[in-house]
């Protein structure tokens, strides 16, 4: 079965690459050079690495890989210039240290960053194309993931809430996130791709948090007692949403939601086939085809096949 799965994997990748090649070629003529430049005051010499999704397969796998490196001169200056075919999230690193994560650039954007120390978020010049958008992302990350009280409530205190309390906590948090976006861009709205990216990150992170809460309760053998209204995010449109493909949280959500479905299915299978070995790759693909379609099916199938390929001992 494993070799069959690998063959299916190769055929799937070939089909997807052929389907997307014409679209990429049609965009190349419109593509502008994307530039990231700046200064880093606490580290000179060496290089800064840029991690992103070079193709849609890496987006489907939610796996950023190294796509470029830029030397840092004796004055701490660095610069990247590259051809971006599609909008994408990206990270900058020095070695294993993440300088900044999930910036969002569109083809032709030009941003300037200044890293004044190794702890604070970088400063972004507002005069470059894409500068104000990414300034918002830094503010958003600081307010909802780094500010000490908010961070403590989100990562620690919320674990002691029951399902209803946790759901309400997330609803309030999501309203605050959306308000920050609306207030920040009240006088000068962002571009369409950036707006979709932020809205997708907010909505799918909300769903990811809800699923992760149940998973954490499950591994601790605690019953969460989540009612139907807990799954207020579930709809056909929410699951099958091609416009959200640039959002890492969308792919994360799909994989978590599928895992949740499969664990329920696996329990039923083992009840009826107690003495038989379960071919999990086959059962996963069968379930994925039953429950999903379109882009969501492609993403989930590719992740199943990737996991299966990585599990083979050559």
C-alpha positions in Angstrom: 0.0 0.0 0.0 2.8 2.4 0.8 4.3 2.2 -2.6 0.9 2.7 -4.2 0.5 5.8 -2.0 3.9 7.1 -3.2 2.9 6.7 -6.8 -0.4 8.5 -6.2 1.7 11.2 -4.5 3.9 11.7 -7.6 0.9 11.8 -9.9 -0.8 14.3 -7.7 2.2 16.6 -7.6 2.6 16.3 -11.4 -1.1 17.2 -12.0 -1.0 20.2 -9.7 2.2 21.5 -11.2 0.8 21.2 -14.7 -2.4 22.9 -13.6 -0.6 25.8 -12.1 2.1 26.4 -14.7 0.0 28.4 -17.1 -1.3 30.7 -14.4 2.3 31.4 -13.2 3.5 32.1 -16.7 0.7 34.6 -17.3 1.7 36.5 -14.2 5.4 36.7 -15.0 5.0 39.7 -17.3 3.2 41.7 -14.6 5.7 40.8 -11.8 7.8 43.5 -10.3 11.0 43.2 -8.3 10.3 42.9 -4.6 12.8 44.5 -2.3 13.6 44.1 1.4 16.4 46.2 2.8 17.5 47.5 6.1 19.9 47.7 9.0 20.6 45.4 12.0 22.4 47.2 14.8 23.2 44.2 17.0 24.8 41.9 14.5 27.3 42.7 11.7 28.9 40.3 9.3 27.3 37.0 8.5 24.1 36.9 6.6 20.3 37.1 7.0 18.1 34.3 5.6 14.7 34.7 4.0 12.2 31.9 4.4 9.0 31.7 2.4 6.9 29.4 0.2 8.6 29.2 -3.3 5.6 27.3 -4.7 2.1 26.3 -3.8 3.2 22.9 -2.7 5.1 24.4 0.2 2.0 26.5 1.0 -0.1 23.4 1.0 2.4 21.8 3.4 2.6 25.0 5.4 6.4 24.8 5.2 8.5 27.8 4.7 12.0 27.0 3.2 15.1 29.0 2.6 14.8 30.9 -0.6 17.5 33.6 -0.3 20.4 34.9 1.9 21.8 38.4 2.1 25.1 39.4 3.5 25.2 41.9 6.4 28.0 44.4 5.9 30.3 46.0 8.5 27.6 48.8 9.1 24.8 46.2 9.6 23.2 46.9 6.2 21.5 44.1 4.2 19.3 43.9 1.1 17.2 41.4 -0.8 15.8 41.8 -4.3 13.9 39.0 -5.9 11.1 38.2 -8.3 7.9 37.3 -6.3 5.2 35.7 -8.6 2.6 35.7 -5.8 1.8 37.3 -2.5 3.3 35.3 0.4 4.1 35.3 4.1 7.8 35.2 5.0 10.3 35.1 7.9 13.8 36.6 8.3 16.3 34.7 10.4 19.9 34.9 11.5 21.0 31.3 12.0 18.3 29.7 14.1 17.0 33.0 15.5 13.9 34.4 14.0 14.2 38.1 13.6 10.6 38.6 12.4 8.0 36.2 11.2 5.0 36.3 8.9 5.6 39.5 7.2 3.4 39.7 4.1 4.7 40.9 0.7 3.0 41.3 -2.7 5.0 41.4 -6.0 6.6 44.8 -6.3 6.5 45.7 -2.6 9.6 47.5 -1.2 10.0 47.7 2.6 12.8 48.9 4.8 13.4 47.4 8.2 15.6 48.5 11.1 16.5 46.0 13.9 17.7 48.1 16.8 18.0 45.2 19.3 17.5 41.5 19.5 14.3 41.6 21.6 12.1 44.4 20.1 10.2 44.1 16.9 11.9 45.9 14.0 10.9 49.4 12.8 9.4 49.6 9.3 9.7 52.7 7.1 6.3 53.8 6.0 7.3 55.3 2.6 7.9 52.0 0.9 5.1 50.0 -0.8 3.9 47.4 1.7 5.5 49.3 4.6 2.3 50.4 6.3 0.7 46.9 5.9 3.6 45.2 7.6 3.8 47.8 10.3 0.2 46.7 11.1 1.3 43.1 11.3 4.1 44.0 13.8 1.6 45.9 15.9 -0.9 43.1 15.7 1.7 40.5 16.8 2.9 42.7 19.6 -0.6 43.4 21.0 -2.1 39.9 20.8 0.9 37.6 21.2 3.7 39.4 23.0 2.2 41.9 25.4 2.8 40.2 28.8 -0.8 40.2 30.2 -2.4 39.3 26.9 0.2 36.6 26.3 -0.3 35.1 29.8 -4.1 35.0 29.3 -3.9 33.5 25.8 -1.2 30.8 26.4 -1.7 30.0 30.1 -4.9 31.2 31.9 -7.2 30.2 29.1 -6.3 26.5 29.7 -8.3 26.6 32.9 -11.5 27.7 31.2 -14.3 25.3 30.4 -15.4 25.0 26.7 -18.1 27.7 26.9 -15.8 30.1 28.8 -13.0 29.5 26.3 -15.3 30.0 23.3 -16.4 33.4 24.8 -12.8 34.3 25.5 -11.9 33.7 21.8 -14.9 35.6 20.5 -13.9 38.7 22.5 -10.3 38.3 21.4 -11.4 38.0 17.7 -13.5 41.1 18.0 -10.6 43.1 19.4 -8.4 41.8 16.6 -10.9 43.0 13.9 -11.3 46.3 15.6 -7.6 46.9 15.6 -7.6 46.3 11.9 -10.5 48.5 11.2 -9.1 51.4 13.3 -5.6 51.1 11.8 -6.8 51.3 8.2 -9.8 53.6 8.8 -8.5 56.4 6.6 -6.4 54.5 4.2 -7.6 50.9 3.4 -5.0 48.3 2.5 -4.9 46.3 -0.8 -7.3 43.5 -1.4 -4.7 40.7 -1.0 -3.4 42.0 2.3 -7.0 42.5 3.7 -7.9 38.9 2.8 -4.7 37.7 4.3 -5.3 39.4 7.7 -9.0 38.5 7.8 -8.1 34.9 7.0 -5.4 34.8 9.7 -7.8 36.1 12.3 -10.7 33.8 11.4 -8.7 30.6 10.9 -6.5 31.2 14.0 -9.8 31.4 15.9 -10.8 28.0 14.6 -7.3 26.6 15.2 -7.4 27.7 18.8 -10.8 26.0 19.3 -9.6 22.7 17.9 -6.3 22.9 19.8 -8.2 23.4 23.0 -10.1 20.2 22.5 -7.0 18.3 21.5 -5.1 19.5 24.7 -8.0 18.4 26.9 -8.1 15.1 25.1 -4.4 14.2 25.7 -4.9 15.0 29.4 -7.9 12.7 29.4 -10.3 15.5 30.3 -13.7 15.9 28.8 -14.3 19.3 27.3 -18.1 18.9 26.9 -18.2 21.2 23.8 -21.7 21.7 22.4 -22.6 22.2 18.8 -22.4 26.0 19.1 -18.7 25.5 19.9 -18.1 24.7 16.3 -19.6 28.0 15.1 -16.8 28.3 12.5 -17.7 25.2 10.5 -19.4 25.7 7.1 -18.7 24.5 3.6 -17.5 28.0 2.6 -15.1 28.2 5.6 -13.6 24.8 4.8 -13.4 25.3 1.0 -11.9 28.8 0.7 -9.3 29.3 -2.1 -9.0 33.0 -1.3 -7.4 32.0 2.1 -4.5 30.1 0.5 -1.9 32.7 1.5 -2.9 32.2 5.2 -0.8 29.7 7.1 -3.6 29.4 9.6 -6.0 28.2 6.9 -3.7 25.2 6.1 -3.2 24.6 9.8 -6.9 24.6 10.4 -7.6 22.1 7.6 -5.0 19.6 8.9 -6.3 19.9 12.5 -9.9 19.6 11.4 -9.1 16.5 9.3 -7.1 14.9 12.2 -10.1 15.5 14.4 -12.4 13.7 11.9 -10.0 10.9 11.3 -9.5 10.2 15.0 -13.3 9.8 15.4 -13.4 7.6 12.3 -10.4 5.5 13.5 -12.2 4.7 16.7 -15.2 3.4 14.8 -13.0 1.3 12.5 -11.2 -0.3 15.4 -14.5 -1.2 17.0 -15.5 -3.2 13.8 -12.1 -4.5 12.9 -10.7 -5.4 16.3 -8.4 -8.2 15.0 -7.4 -6.6 11.7 -4.6 -4.2 11.0 -5.8 -0.8 9.9 -4.1 0.7 6.8 -4.2 4.2 8.0 -3.0 5.9 4.8 -5.7 4.2 2.8 -8.4 5.1 5.4 -7.2 8.7 5.6 -7.4 9.2 1.8 -10.8 7.5 1.7 -12.1 9.8 4.4 -10.6 12.9 2.8 -12.3 12.2 -0.5 -15.6 11.7 1.3 -15.5 14.9 3.4 -13.6 17.4 1.2 -13.3 18.6 -2.3 -11.5 21.1 -4.4 -8.5 23.0 -2.9 -9.1 21.6 0.7 -9.0 18.1 -0.7 -5.7 18.8 -2.5 -4.1 20.3 0.6 -5.2 17.5 2.9 -4.3 14.7 0.5 -0.8 16.2 -0.1 -0.2 16.3 3.7 -1.4 12.7 4.1 1.0 11.6 1.3 3.9 13.6 2.6 3.4 12.1 6.0 3.2 8.6 4.5 6.4 9.2 2.4 8.3 10.4 5.4 7.3 7.4 7.4 8.9 4.9 5.0 12.3 3.4 5.9 14.4 3.2 2.7 
